[in-house]
Amino acid sequence: AGAAYSGQVSNQAGVKLHREEIANLFCIAALAAERPEKVDRARLAGKRIAIDGCEDHCCKRVLEKAGLKVDVHVVATDLGIEKKPETPRTNEDTSRLVSEVQRGLLA
Protein backbone atom coordinates (compact mmCIF):
# COMPACT_ATOMS: atom_id res chain seq x y z
CA ALA A 1 0.00 0.00 0.00
CA GLY A 2 2.85 2.41 0.62
CA ALA A 3 3.20 5.03 3.31
CA ALA A 4 2.14 8.03 1.23
CA TYR A 5 -1.47 9.11 0.79
CA SER A 6 -1.40 8.07 -2.88
CA GLY A 7 -0.34 4.55 -1.85
CA GLN A 8 -3.07 4.31 0.76
CA VAL A 9 -5.70 5.45 -1.74
CA SER A 10 -4.37 2.88 -4.23
CA ASN A 11 -4.86 0.18 -1.61
CA GLN A 12 -8.39 1.39 -0.91
CA ALA A 13 -9.13 1.21 -4.63
CA GLY A 14 -8.03 -2.43 -4.60
CA VAL A 15 -10.27 -3.13 -1.62
CA LYS A 16 -13.20 -1.45 -3.39
CA LEU A 17 -12.63 -3.46 -6.58
CA HIS A 18 -12.58 -6.62 -4.45
CA ARG A 19 -15.75 -5.73 -2.51
CA GLU A 20 -17.58 -4.90 -5.73
CA GLU A 21 -16.43 -8.28 -7.12
CA ILE A 22 -14.65 -6.64 -10.07
CA ALA A 23 -11.28 -8.11 -9.09
CA ASN A 24 -9.59 -10.08 -6.33
CA LEU A 25 -7.26 -8.41 -3.88
CA PHE A 26 -3.81 -9.93 -3.52
CA CYS A 27 -0.98 -9.44 -1.02
CA ILE A 28 1.86 -7.98 -3.06
CA ALA A 29 4.18 -8.22 -0.04
CA ALA A 30 3.70 -12.02 0.01
CA LEU A 31 4.65 -12.12 -3.67
CA ALA A 32 7.73 -9.98 -2.99
CA ALA A 33 8.61 -12.40 -0.17
CA GLU A 34 8.48 -15.18 -2.78
CA ARG A 35 5.93 -17.27 -0.89
CA PRO A 36 5.51 -20.25 -3.25
CA GLU A 37 1.76 -20.62 -2.75
CA LYS A 38 1.25 -16.91 -3.44
CA VAL A 39 3.42 -16.98 -6.56
CA ASP A 40 1.41 -19.96 -7.83
CA ARG A 41 -1.87 -18.17 -7.12
CA ALA A 42 -0.68 -15.03 -8.93
CA ARG A 43 0.35 -17.11 -11.96
CA LEU A 44 -3.19 -18.51 -12.20
CA ALA A 45 -4.84 -15.08 -12.33
CA GLY A 46 -6.72 -14.35 -15.55
CA LYS A 47 -5.52 -10.75 -15.59
CA ARG A 48 -3.14 -8.99 -13.25
CA ILE A 49 -3.82 -5.40 -12.22
CA ALA A 50 -1.13 -3.26 -10.61
CA ILE A 51 -2.36 -0.14 -8.83
CA ASP A 52 0.65 1.96 -7.90
CA GLY A 53 0.58 5.05 -5.74
CA CYS A 54 3.46 6.78 -7.48
CA GLU A 55 6.04 6.74 -10.23
CA ASP A 56 8.20 4.21 -8.36
CA HIS A 57 5.84 1.50 -9.71
CA CYS A 58 6.61 -0.86 -6.82
CA CYS A 59 3.57 -3.10 -7.36
CA LYS A 60 4.25 -3.48 -11.08
CA ARG A 61 7.93 -4.17 -10.42
CA VAL A 62 7.17 -6.90 -7.87
CA LEU A 63 4.89 -8.64 -10.36
CA GLU A 64 7.44 -8.35 -13.16
CA LYS A 65 10.27 -9.55 -10.90
CA ALA A 66 8.18 -12.68 -10.29
CA GLY A 67 7.95 -13.12 -14.07
CA LEU A 68 4.29 -12.12 -14.21
CA LYS A 69 2.76 -9.94 -16.94
CA VAL A 70 0.84 -6.87 -15.80
CA ASP A 71 -2.33 -6.53 -17.85
CA VAL A 72 -3.63 -3.27 -16.38
CA HIS A 73 -1.36 -0.70 -14.73
CA VAL A 74 -2.77 2.39 -13.03
CA VAL A 75 -0.66 5.00 -11.23
CA ALA A 76 -2.36 7.36 -8.79
CA THR A 77 0.04 10.26 -9.35
CA ASP A 78 -0.49 10.00 -13.13
CA LEU A 79 -4.14 10.84 -12.41
CA GLY A 80 -3.16 13.95 -10.45
CA ILE A 81 -3.51 12.32 -7.03
CA GLU A 82 -0.80 13.81 -4.86
CA LYS A 83 1.46 11.75 -2.64
CA LYS A 84 0.93 14.15 0.26
CA PRO A 85 -2.01 16.46 -0.46
CA GLU A 86 -2.95 19.35 1.77
CA THR A 87 -6.61 18.38 1.48
CA PRO A 88 -7.08 14.64 0.97
CA ARG A 89 -10.25 13.57 -0.87
CA THR A 90 -10.08 9.86 -0.17
CA ASN A 91 -13.47 8.78 -1.51
CA GLU A 92 -13.12 10.85 -4.70
CA ASP A 93 -9.56 9.70 -5.36
CA THR A 94 -10.40 6.05 -4.67
CA SER A 95 -13.30 6.24 -7.12
CA ARG A 96 -11.05 7.80 -9.77
CA LEU A 97 -8.61 4.91 -9.47
CA VAL A 98 -11.39 2.31 -9.61
CA SER A 99 -12.79 3.95 -12.76
CA GLU A 100 -9.35 3.91 -14.38
CA VAL A 101 -8.90 0.21 -13.60
CA GLN A 102 -12.32 -0.54 -15.07
CA ARG A 103 -11.38 1.37 -18.24
CA GLY A 104 -8.18 -0.67 -18.45
CA LEU A 105 -10.05 -3.94 -18.09
CA LEU A 106 -12.36 -3.00 -20.96
CA ALA A 107 -9.50 -2.04 -23.28
Contacts in CASP RR format, 6 or more apart in sequence:
PFRMAT RR
TARGET T0000
AUTHOR 0000-0000-0000
METHOD contacts of the structure
MODEL  1
AGAAYSGQVSNQAGVKLHREEIANLFCIAALAAERPEKVDRARLAGKRIA
IDGCEDHCCKRVLEKAGLKVDVHVVATDLGIEKKPETPRTNEDTSRLVSE
VQRGLLA
1 7 0 8 1.000
1 8 0 8 1.000
1 10 0 8 1.000
1 11 0 8 1.000
2 8 0 8 1.000
2 10 0 8 1.000
2 11 0 8 1.000
2 53 0 8 1.000
2 58 0 8 1.000
4 53 0 8 1.000
4 54 0 8 1.000
4 83 0 8 1.000
4 84 0 8 1.000
5 81 0 8 1.000
5 82 0 8 1.000
5 83 0 8 1.000
5 84 0 8 1.000
5 85 0 8 1.000
5 88 0 8 1.000
6 53 0 8 1.000
6 54 0 8 1.000
6 76 0 8 1.000
6 77 0 8 1.000
6 81 0 8 1.000
6 82 0 8 1.000
6 83 0 8 1.000
7 52 0 8 1.000
7 53 0 8 1.000
7 54 0 8 1.000
7 76 0 8 1.000
7 83 0 8 1.000
9 53 0 8 1.000
9 76 0 8 1.000
9 81 0 8 1.000
9 90 0 8 1.000
9 93 0 8 1.000
9 94 0 8 1.000
9 97 0 8 1.000
10 51 0 8 1.000
10 52 0 8 1.000
10 53 0 8 1.000
10 59 0 8 1.000
10 74 0 8 1.000
10 76 0 8 1.000
10 97 0 8 1.000
11 51 0 8 1.000
12 90 0 8 1.000
12 94 0 8 1.000
13 51 0 8 1.000
13 74 0 8 1.000
13 94 0 8 1.000
13 97 0 8 1.000
13 98 0 8 1.000
13 101 0 8 1.000
14 23 0 8 1.000
14 25 0 8 1.000
14 51 0 8 1.000
14 97 0 8 1.000
14 98 0 8 1.000
14 101 0 8 1.000
15 25 0 8 1.000
16 94 0 8 1.000
16 95 0 8 1.000
16 98 0 8 1.000
17 23 0 8 1.000
17 25 0 8 1.000
17 49 0 8 1.000
17 98 0 8 1.000
17 101 0 8 1.000
18 24 0 8 1.000
18 25 0 8 1.000
20 98 0 8 1.000
22 98 0 8 1.000
22 101 0 8 1.000
22 102 0 8 1.000
22 105 0 8 1.000
23 49 0 8 1.000
23 101 0 8 1.000
23 105 0 8 1.000
24 45 0 8 1.000
26 38 0 8 1.000
26 41 0 8 1.000
26 42 0 8 1.000
26 45 0 8 1.000
27 38 0 8 1.000
28 58 0 8 1.000
28 59 0 8 1.000
28 62 0 8 1.000
28 63 0 8 1.000
30 38 0 8 1.000
31 38 0 8 1.000
31 39 0 8 1.000
31 42 0 8 1.000
31 62 0 8 1.000
31 63 0 8 1.000
31 66 0 8 1.000
32 62 0 8 1.000
32 65 0 8 1.000
34 66 0 8 1.000
39 66 0 8 1.000
42 48 0 8 1.000
42 63 0 8 1.000
42 66 0 8 1.000
42 68 0 8 1.000
43 68 0 8 1.000
46 71 0 8 1.000
47 71 0 8 1.000
47 72 0 8 1.000
47 105 0 8 1.000
48 63 0 8 1.000
48 68 0 8 1.000
48 69 0 8 1.000
48 70 0 8 1.000
48 71 0 8 1.000
48 72 0 8 1.000
49 70 0 8 1.000
49 71 0 8 1.000
49 72 0 8 1.000
49 73 0 8 1.000
49 74 0 8 1.000
49 101 0 8 1.000
49 105 0 8 1.000
50 57 0 8 1.000
50 59 0 8 1.000
50 60 0 8 1.000
50 63 0 8 1.000
50 70 0 8 1.000
50 72 0 8 1.000
50 73 0 8 1.000
50 74 0 8 1.000
51 59 0 8 1.000
51 74 0 8 1.000
51 76 0 8 1.000
51 97 0 8 1.000
51 101 0 8 1.000
52 58 0 8 1.000
52 59 0 8 1.000
52 60 0 8 1.000
52 73 0 8 1.000
52 74 0 8 1.000
52 75 0 8 1.000
52 76 0 8 1.000
53 75 0 8 1.000
53 76 0 8 1.000
53 77 0 8 1.000
53 81 0 8 1.000
53 83 0 8 1.000
54 75 0 8 1.000
54 76 0 8 1.000
54 77 0 8 1.000
54 83 0 8 1.000
55 75 0 8 1.000
55 77 0 8 1.000
55 78 0 8 1.000
57 73 0 8 1.000
57 75 0 8 1.000
60 70 0 8 1.000
60 73 0 8 1.000
63 69 0 8 1.000
63 70 0 8 1.000
64 70 0 8 1.000
72 101 0 8 1.000
72 104 0 8 1.000
72 105 0 8 1.000
72 107 0 8 1.000
74 97 0 8 1.000
74 100 0 8 1.000
74 101 0 8 1.000
74 104 0 8 1.000
76 93 0 8 1.000
76 97 0 8 1.000
77 83 0 8 1.000
79 96 0 8 1.000
79 97 0 8 1.000
79 100 0 8 1.000
81 93 0 8 1.000
81 96 0 8 1.000
81 97 0 8 1.000
END
